[in-house]
Amino acid sequence: MGYQKNDVIAVQINDIGNDGEGIGRVDGYTLFVKDAVIGDTIEARITKVKKNYGYARLEKIITPSPFRVEPLCPCHRQCGGCQIQAMSYERQLVFKQDKIRNNLIRIGGFMPEWIDRIMEPIVGMEEPWHYRNKAQFPVGYDKYDNLITGFYAGRTHTIIANTDCLLGAAENKLILESVLSYMRENHVPAYREQTGKGLVRHILIRTGFDSGQIMVCIVVNGKKLPAENVLVKKLMQIDFSQADDSDQNRSALQNGRFIKKRIASISISVNTDTGNVIMGKEIRTLWGKPYIEDSIRLPGQEKEKDKVIFHISPLSFYQVNPVQTEKLYGLALAYAGLTGKETVWDLYCGIGTISLFLAKNAKQVYGVEIVPQAIEDAQENARINGIDNAEFYVGKAEEVLPEKLEKEGIRADVIVVDPPRKGCDEKCLETILKMRPERIVYVSCDSATLARDLRVLADGGYEVKKVRGVDQFGGTVHVETVALLSLKNDTPKIEVTMEVTADSNYRPKEKATYQNIKKYVKDNFGVNVHTRYIAEVKRMCGLEMGENHHKSQKENPEIKHCPPAKMMYIEDALKYFGLI
């Protein structure tokens, strides 16, 4: 049956797409429907028709999903930032767990049985609101030419007016209202994309959840702001006790301490380009320091001496969910399995957030990052924490690592990677495989590119040992994942020549008995394999077989062939024992 634009059809939603849209199928035709939730039965109006799929708009909920909840944010549908806010948080976690699993199977080509064996439960949030320590708000005008700030509507540059995002820090509202008040009183125009005229483009706010320090950076289409001293005075007069609601209190509590918020840095970022890049490269401080401080304390390391302090500038990359970041880095450190004797390379190290925790538990850490400013920040962060066993280099990992190996003989016992959403560069993966570290810890913000890269590493001689999701972005489709890979222990073949006399009782010992092969598969993959499956795979591999004394006595026995998954496991065992 063919469908046309504006057709209204009933459809049940059974999945969620990459952008948070509900996915349903009618007579084999797939529809992507914004604002629909897994389990909904809806009426949808088709807005775009393709050959095998189409897009539709939610018209009516016929039967609501048992997982559907009322979104707390009044701008939920227009904004599109919290794509799955209408789904209960418990079901969000199930969706994200499934998303990681399905990508590993579909894109990575890993067997479902293996993934189910090694995948650990996702780490969720205790409080999935007010968790972001960073937000960037565009500034512009509404249709009545009123000055506003908020967020872009999905797939547009139309600003949805909002100063109170429920994902951001509660004090953001007071800061935004103060900046807008300053602009109105001093006739400071907002930037208009259509004309390239106007001055204020964005307002960046960063909050140190552990330190309480706040940064305000105004992105401007020019070199300066009118009456900059007035802006500073207005911001410094804000009473942040007004923002001490219960949600924010819970986010700001560390070890039973309430963190008092205060502005520590006010600056402007000069961006006169016409593109979509938000921040300019030139930053000028108006008041305070050019950075704020914040610290991270890993689980089980809550003492003051255990924390690592970071200087965060307007351009620094720093995880946006500090509470979950502590869990994420704690997991990465646990997977690394450091004893204090290892040499560790941290690739895509940024400002050294993971590197410095690794350095506290390793012999030596080397960080690599392509952004020079990030490396300067990493070096400074190492200095202020008194860490002297961490070195940082500007450049591409695939260039820096071979040079250090060739010229200085620096090898890696453990490699940690935390790449951007696009995953690791192909040459970077090749370099990792050449370095042959014992363990690789992969921290990913996109499980699709993670699955792709894990397949490359697995084909290169590594075994995926553990995978675990960490929910850093409640209300959205995004999820962080940590994976542990271990170098396979391939036993080398040794040629031995022996003379055996006719009357000797010696018989050459088999390299692997059927029982040993069964045990290997059970221990490593968690499945049982029948002797006949092992025999079948050995024949396929061209191995010599003795007479089968256990063959069926039936005239025409039914032959059950080895399943593909178990065939792969048996082949792995044969490689391990040096038979192939």
C-alpha positions in Angstrom: 0.0 0.0 0.0 1.3 3.4 -0.9 1.1 6.4 1.4 0.8 10.1 0.4 1.7 13.3 2.1 -1.1 14.4 4.6 -2.4 10.9 5.0 -3.5 10.3 8.6 -2.8 6.7 9.8 -2.8 4.9 13.1 0.6 3.5 14.2 2.1 1.9 17.2 5.5 3.2 18.3 8.1 0.5 19.2 11.4 2.2 19.0 13.2 5.6 19.1 15.5 7.0 16.4 18.8 8.8 16.7 17.1 12.2 17.0 14.5 11.1 19.6 11.7 10.6 17.1 9.3 7.6 17.7 9.5 4.8 15.2 6.5 2.8 14.1 5.7 0.5 11.2 2.5 0.0 9.2 2.3 -2.7 6.6 6.1 -2.8 6.5 6.4 1.0 6.0 8.5 2.8 8.6 7.4 6.1 10.0 9.4 8.5 12.1 7.2 10.6 14.4 8.4 13.4 16.6 7.1 13.6 20.2 6.0 9.9 20.2 7.1 7.6 22.9 7.8 3.8 22.9 4.5 2.1 23.6 2.2 4.9 22.2 -0.6 4.1 19.8 -1.1 7.3 17.8 -2.6 9.0 14.8 0.1 10.6 12.7 -0.1 12.9 9.7 2.5 12.1 7.1 4.7 15.1 6.3 7.3 13.6 4.0 7.2 10.4 1.9 10.2 8.3 0.9 10.2 4.9 -0.9 10.6 2.7 2.2 10.0 5.2 5.0 8.5 8.6 5.8 8.1 11.3 8.4 5.0 12.2 10.3 3.6 14.6 12.8 1.8 13.5 16.0 -1.9 14.3 15.6 -3.5 12.4 18.4 -2.5 9.9 21.1 -5.0 7.0 20.8 -3.6 4.9 23.7 -0.7 6.5 25.7 2.3 4.4 26.5 2.6 3.1 30.0 6.0 4.8 30.0 4.6 8.2 29.0 4.9 11.0 31.6 3.9 14.7 31.5 7.0 16.7 30.6 8.0 19.3 33.2 9.3 21.8 30.7 6.6 23.9 29.0 8.9 24.4 26.0 9.5 20.7 25.6 7.9 20.2 22.1 9.2 23.4 20.6 12.7 23.3 21.8 13.6 19.7 21.0 16.6 19.7 23.2 15.2 17.1 25.6 14.0 14.7 22.9 12.6 12.0 25.3 11.5 14.0 28.3 8.0 12.6 27.8 9.2 9.1 28.7 9.8 8.0 32.3 13.4 8.2 33.4 13.4 4.4 34.2 12.4 3.7 30.6 14.9 6.1 29.3 17.7 4.0 30.9 16.3 0.9 29.3 16.2 2.6 25.9 19.8 3.7 26.3 21.0 0.3 27.4 19.3 -1.3 24.4 20.7 1.4 22.1 24.3 0.6 23.1 23.6 -3.2 22.8 22.0 -2.9 19.4 24.8 -0.8 18.0 27.4 -3.2 19.2 25.5 -6.1 17.5 24.3 -4.3 14.3 27.3 -2.0 13.6 30.1 -3.8 15.5 29.1 -7.3 14.3 29.4 -8.8 17.8 27.4 -11.8 18.7 24.3 -11.1 21.0 25.3 -13.9 23.4 28.7 -12.3 23.9 27.4 -8.8 24.4 24.8 -10.0 26.9 27.6 -11.7 28.8 30.0 -8.7 29.0 27.6 -5.8 29.2 27.0 -4.3 32.6 23.9 -2.4 33.7 23.8 1.3 32.8 24.7 3.9 35.5 21.7 6.2 35.9 21.3 9.5 37.7 19.8 10.0 41.1 18.5 13.4 40.1 18.0 13.8 36.3 17.3 17.6 36.4 19.5 20.7 36.8 22.6 18.6 36.0 24.3 20.7 33.3 27.2 22.9 34.4 27.4 24.6 31.0 24.8 26.3 28.8 25.0 28.5 25.7 22.0 30.8 25.1 21.4 32.5 21.7 20.2 36.1 22.0 17.8 37.7 19.5 14.2 39.0 19.0 10.8 37.5 18.9 8.2 38.3 16.2 7.2 41.4 18.1 10.9 42.6 18.1 11.2 42.0 21.8 14.7 41.1 23.1 14.8 37.4 24.1 17.2 34.6 24.9 16.5 30.9 25.1 17.2 27.9 22.7 16.9 27.3 19.1 13.8 25.3 18.0 14.7 21.9 16.6 16.5 22.1 13.1 16.0 25.9 13.0 17.6 29.1 14.2 14.3 30.4 15.6 14.8 31.2 19.3 12.3 29.8 21.8 12.2 32.3 24.6 13.3 30.6 27.9 15.4 31.7 30.8 14.7 28.7 33.0 15.9 25.4 31.4 15.3 22.5 33.7 18.5 20.8 32.7 20.7 23.8 33.5 21.9 25.2 36.8 19.1 27.1 38.5 21.1 30.3 38.8 21.2 30.6 35.0 17.8 32.3 35.1 19.0 35.1 37.3 22.1 35.7 35.1 20.1 35.7 31.8 17.6 38.2 33.2 20.3 40.5 34.4 22.1 40.5 31.0 18.8 41.2 29.2 18.0 44.0 31.6 21.5 45.5 31.0 20.9 45.3 27.2 17.5 47.0 27.4 18.7 49.8 29.7 21.8 50.5 27.6 20.3 50.0 24.2 22.6 47.2 23.3 21.3 45.4 20.2 21.2 41.6 19.8 22.8 40.0 16.7 20.5 39.4 13.7 21.7 36.5 11.6 19.7 37.6 8.5 21.7 40.9 8.3 24.9 40.2 10.2 24.2 43.3 12.2 23.8 43.8 16.0 26.2 43.0 18.8 25.3 40.3 21.4 25.1 36.8 19.9 25.2 34.3 22.8 25.5 34.1 26.6 27.8 31.4 27.9 27.4 30.3 31.5 29.6 27.8 33.3 29.2 26.7 36.9 31.6 24.8 39.1 29.3 22.4 41.0 32.0 21.6 43.5 33.6 25.1 43.8 30.5 27.2 43.4 32.4 29.5 41.0 30.4 30.9 38.0 31.6 32.1 34.6 29.7 34.5 32.4 31.0 35.1 28.9 29.1 37.3 26.4 29.8 36.4 22.7 29.8 39.7 20.7 29.9 40.7 17.1 32.6 43.3 17.8 35.5 44.2 20.0 33.7 45.5 23.0 30.3 46.2 24.8 28.9 49.6 25.7 29.0 50.4 29.4 30.9 47.2 30.2 31.3 48.4 33.9 27.5 48.5 34.2 27.2 44.9 33.0 29.8 43.8 35.6 28.1 45.7 38.4 24.7 44.3 37.5 26.0 40.7 37.5 27.9 41.1 40.7 24.7 42.3 42.5 22.8 39.1 41.8 21.7 37.3 45.0 22.0 33.6 44.1 20.2 32.5 47.2 17.0 33.0 45.1 18.1 30.0 43.0 18.5 27.7 46.0 15.6 25.4 45.1 15.5 21.8 46.2 16.6 20.3 42.9 19.6 22.6 42.6 20.5 21.9 46.2 20.7 18.2 45.5 22.9 18.8 42.5 25.2 21.1 44.4 25.7 18.9 47.4 29.0 17.1 47.7 29.6 15.0 50.8 26.8 16.8 52.6 28.2 20.3 51.9 26.1 23.0 50.3 28.1 24.9 47.7 27.5 28.7 47.8 27.4 30.1 44.3 29.4 33.3 43.3 30.5 34.8 40.0 34.3 34.5 39.6 34.8 35.4 35.9 33.2 37.8 33.5 34.4 38.0 29.9 33.6 38.7 26.3 34.3 36.5 23.3 34.9 38.3 20.0 33.2 36.5 17.1 32.7 38.5 14.0 32.3 35.6 11.6 29.0 34.8 9.9 29.1 31.0 10.4 27.5 28.8 13.0 30.5 28.5 15.3 29.4 30.0 18.7 32.6 31.0 20.4 35.3 33.3 19.0 39.0 32.7 19.5 39.7 36.0 21.2 38.6 36.2 24.9 38.9 39.4 26.9 38.3 39.3 30.7 36.1 42.1 32.1 36.3 41.1 35.8 37.8 38.3 37.9 40.0 35.6 36.5 40.0 34.2 32.9 38.9 30.9 34.2 36.9 29.2 37.0 38.0 26.4 39.2 36.2 23.1 39.7 37.1 19.7 41.1 36.2 16.1 40.6 36.2 13.5 43.3 35.9 9.8 42.2 33.6 7.4 44.0 35.3 6.1 47.1 37.8 9.0 47.0 35.8 11.8 48.7 38.6 13.2 50.9 39.9 16.6 50.2 43.3 15.3 49.1 41.7 12.9 46.6 40.1 15.6 44.5 41.6 16.9 41.3 41.3 20.6 40.6 40.8 22.0 37.1 41.0 25.5 35.6 38.2 25.9 33.1 38.3 28.7 30.5 35.4 29.7 28.2 37.0 27.5 25.4 37.8 24.5 27.6 36.1 21.1 27.0 34.8 19.9 30.3 32.1 17.2 30.9 28.8 19.0 31.4 27.4 16.6 34.0 29.8 16.7 37.0 27.9 14.3 39.2 27.9 11.6 36.5 31.4 12.5 35.3 32.7 11.3 38.7 31.0 7.9 38.0 32.2 7.9 34.4 35.9 8.5 35.2 35.7 6.2 38.2 34.6 3.4 35.9 37.3 4.2 33.3 39.9 4.1 36.1 38.6 0.8 37.3 38.6 -0.7 33.8 42.2 0.5 33.4 43.3 -1.8 36.2 46.3 0.3 37.2 48.8 -0.9 39.9 51.2 2.0 39.8 53.7 0.4 37.5 52.0 1.1 34.1 52.8 3.6 31.3 49.5 5.0 30.1 48.7 7.0 27.0 45.6 9.2 27.1 44.5 10.1 23.6 42.1 13.0 22.9 43.0 14.1 26.4 41.5 17.6 26.3 42.5 19.6 29.5 43.6 16.4 31.2 40.5 15.5 33.1 41.0 11.7 32.8 44.9 12.0 32.5 45.3 13.4 36.0 43.3 10.6 37.7 45.3 8.1 35.7 48.5 9.7 36.8 47.6 9.2 40.5 47.5 5.5 39.9 50.1 4.9 37.2 53.9 5.1 36.8 53.7 7.6 33.9 50.9 9.2 31.8 51.2 10.8 28.4 48.4 12.9 27.1 47.8 13.8 23.4 45.4 16.4 22.1 45.3 18.3 18.8 44.1 21.6 20.4 47.1 23.7 21.7 45.0 25.7 24.2 43.7 22.4 25.7 47.3 21.1 26.2 48.3 24.4 27.9 45.3 23.9 30.2 46.3 20.3 30.9 49.8 21.3 31.8 48.5 24.0 34.1 46.0 21.5 35.7 48.9 19.1 36.3 50.9 21.9 37.9 48.2 23.1 40.3 47.6 19.5 41.5 51.2 18.8 42.1 51.2 15.9 39.5 54.7 15.5 38.0 54.2 12.1 36.2 52.0 13.4 33.4 53.3 14.9 30.2 51.2 16.4 27.4 51.8 16.8 23.7 50.1 18.8 21.0 49.4 16.8 17.9 47.7 13.9 16.3 47.9 10.6 18.2 48.9 8.7 15.0 51.9 11.0 14.7 53.0 11.6 18.3 52.9 7.9 19.4 55.1 6.4 16.7 57.6 9.2 17.1 57.9 8.6 20.9 58.1 4.9 20.3 60.8 5.2 17.7 63.0 7.9 19.2 62.5 7.4 22.9 61.3 3.8 23.1 58.1 4.8 25.0 55.6 2.0 24.9 52.1 1.7 26.3 50.8 -0.8 28.9 47.3 0.9 28.8 45.8 3.3 26.3 42.7 5.4 27.1 40.8 7.1 24.3 38.0 9.6 24.8 37.3 10.8 21.2 34.7 13.2 19.9 31.3 12.0 18.6 32.8 10.9 15.2 35.0 8.4 17.0 38.7 7.6 16.6 40.6 8.5 13.5 41.4 5.5 11.3 45.1 6.1 11.5 44.8 6.5 15.3 43.3 3.0 15.5 46.1 1.6 13.3 48.7 3.2 15.7 47.0 1.7 18.8 47.2 -1.7 17.2 50.9 -1.3 16.4 51.6 -0.2 20.0 49.9 -3.4 21.3 49.0 -2.2 24.8 47.8 -4.9 27.2 44.5 -3.0 27.8 42.5 -0.3 26.0 39.8 1.7 27.7 37.5 3.4 25.3 35.2 6.2 26.6 32.6 7.1 24.0 29.8 9.7 23.6 28.4 7.9 20.6 27.8 4.1 20.8 27.5 3.9 17.0 31.1 5.0 16.3 32.2 3.1 19.4 30.8 -0.1 17.9 32.6 0.6 14.6 35.9 1.2 16.3 35.6 -1.8 18.6 35.2 -4.0 15.6 38.5 -2.7 14.1 40.3 -3.3 17.4 38.7 -6.7 17.8 39.8 -7.7 14.3 43.3 -6.4 15.2 43.8 -8.9 18.1 41.8 -7.4 21.0 38.9 -8.9 23.0 36.1 -6.8 24.3 35.9 -7.7 28.0 33.4 -5.2 29.5 30.9 -2.5 28.3 28.9 -0.2 30.4 26.8 2.9 29.7 26.7 6.0 31.9 23.8 8.3 31.5 25.3 11.8 31.3 22.3 13.4 29.5 19.0 12.7 31.1 15.9 13.6 28.9 18.0 13.2 25.7 18.9 10.3 23.4 22.6 10.6 24.1 24.6 8.3 26.4 28.2 7.8 27.3 29.8 4.3 27.2 33.0 2.9 28.6 34.5 -0.3 27.1 37.4 -2.4 28.2 39.5 -4.4 25.7 42.3 -6.8 26.4 45.0 -8.1 24.2 44.3 -11.7 23.2 46.8 -14.2 24.6 47.8 -16.0 21.4 50.1 -18.9 22.3 53.1 -19.1 19.9 53.8 -22.4 18.1 57.0 -24.1 19.0 58.5 -26.7 16.7 59.9 -29.7 18.7 61.6 -32.8 17.1 61.7 -36.0 19.2 63.0 -39.5 18.5 60.7 -42.2 19.7 61.8 -45.9 19.8 59.5 -48.7 18.8 59.3 -50.1 22.3 58.7 -46.7 23.9 55.5 -46.1 25.8 55.5 -42.4 24.9 52.7 -41.0 22.9 52.7 -37.4 21.6 50.3 -35.3 23.7 47.5 -33.5 21.9 47.8 -29.8 21.8 44.3 -29.5 23.1 41.8 -32.1 24.2 38.1 -31.8 23.4 37.5 -31.2 27.1 40.1 -28.3 27.1 38.4 -26.7 24.1 35.0 -27.0 25.8 36.4 -25.5 28.9 38.0 -22.6 27.0 34.7 -21.7 25.2 32.7 -22.0 28.5 35.2 -19.8 30.4 35.5 -17.1 27.8 32.1 -17.0 26.1 29.8 -18.5 28.7 28.3 -21.2 26.3 28.6 -25.0 26.0 29.7 -26.7 22.8 29.1 -30.3 21.8 32.0 -32.5 20.8 30.6 -33.0 17.4 30.6 -29.2 16.9 34.3 -29.1 17.7 34.9 -32.0 15.3 33.0 -30.3 12.5 35.0 -27.0 12.9 38.3 -29.0 13.0 37.3 -30.7 9.7 36.4 -27.3 8.2 39.9 -26.0 9.2 41.6 -28.9 7.5 42.8 -30.5 10.8 43.5 -34.3 10.8 40.8 -36.2 12.5 41.0 -39.7 14.0 38.2 -42.3 13.6 35.0 -41.3 15.3 34.1 -44.1 17.7 31.1 -42.2 18.9 29.2 -41.8 15.7 25.5 -42.6 15.6 24.6 -46.2 14.8 21.4 -45.1 13.0 21.2 -45.8 9.3 20.4 -42.1 8.4 21.1 -40.0 11.4 20.0 -36.4 11.4 23.0 -34.2 11.2 22.9 -31.0 13.3 25.5 -28.5 12.1 27.4 -26.2 14.4 25.6 -22.8 14.8 27.6 -19.8 13.4 28.1 -18.2 16.8 29.5 -21.3 18.4 31.6 -21.9 15.3 33.3 -18.6 15.9 33.9 -19.5 19.6 35.5 -22.9 18.7 37.7 -21.3 16.0 38.9 -18.8 18.7 39.7 -21.8 21.0 41.6 -23.6 18.1 43.7 -20.4 17.6 44.3 -20.2 21.3 45.7 -23.7 21.5 47.8 -23.2 18.3 45.9 -25.7 16.2 45.1 -23.1 13.4 
